[in-house]
Structure formats: structure tokens, C-alpha cells
Amino acid sequence: MKRPVAIWINVGFRLLVAFAYFLVGLYVAFFSEFDLGMNFGIPTIVLFGLLFMAYGLFRIWRAYAYFNSTEENDEEYQEY
């Protein structure tokens, strides 16, 4: 079946937020001038940026999983 418009809006918003997290992480990790010290020989701000980027990738995967979970198969309704 065709997916409703609400699902497309929901997936679009989820992807928008996921890309925003990823881009904020990219900025924080590689382009910001903050100095928060070092952790394990790596600047802490790079670790925070990588954390944001990983969370953005996780949100992209969750949007994909949500999109796949909205598939409706007519076969499921015949199991009753």
C-alpha cells in the first residue's frame, strides 16, 4: 500500500534532525576553536564532535528503521 503523507513528513523531519546533529558534530570536532583539554591524547572537543556525529548516524538509521516498519502487507491481515 501507499504510505500516508504523515509518514513521509515524519521521516523527513527525522532525517533533517539527524543531519543537523551530524553537521553540528562535524563543526564541533573539526572547525571550532574551543579548548577543553585533552582526553586519552585526543582533544576533548573532537571526542564531543565524534559523539554528535555518531548520534546523527544513529538517528539516520532509526529513521530508516521507522520507514521500513511502516510497510503494510495485506498478508498479515489474513492470519487471524
N, C-alpha and C positions, 0 to 999 in steps of 0.2 A: 504494500500500500504506500501511498504517497505520505510523506511526513508533513505534519501541520507547520504553519508559519512560526508558531510559538517555539517549536523545537529549533528551527533554523536561527531564530533570534537568540535563543538561549545558548546555542553552540557558538554563534558569532560573538556574543558577549564574553563567553568563557575564553575564547581564543584571543580576543582583544586584551583581556586582563592578563592572560598567560604571556603574551608578547610584551606587555608593559613590564611585568616582573622580570622577564629575561633582559629587556633593554636597560632597565634600572640596574640590574646586576652587572651588565656589561659596562655601563658608565662608572659604577662604583668601583669595580675591580680594576679597570684599566685607564680611566680618564680623569678620575677625581684626584684632588691634591691633598686629601685628608691624611693625617699621620696618626695612627692609633697604636703604633708599636709593632713588635714582631711576635709571632707565634710559630714555633717549630721552624724557625728560619724563614718564614714567609710573612710578608706584611699582613696584618690583621684585616685591613680593608680589602685585600684581594680575596681572603677567605670569605668575608661577608658577601662580596660580589659573586663569587662562585656559588655560595649558598642561594642567593637570589636567582641566579641563572638556573641552578638545578631545580629550584621550586617552580620556575617558569616552565621548564621542560616537563616536570611532573604535571602541571596544570594542563599543558597541551595534551599529554597522554590521557588525563582524566576527561577532557573534552571529547577526545576520540572514543574513549570507552563509553561515555554517555551517549554519543551519537550512535554507536553500534547497538547499545541497549534499547534504543527506541524503534528498532526494526520490529514490525509486526508481521508474524507469519500466520496465515489463516489456518495452517495445520494445527497450531496449538489449541485452537478453539474446538477441535473435533475430538480431543482427548477425554472429554467429560463422560 
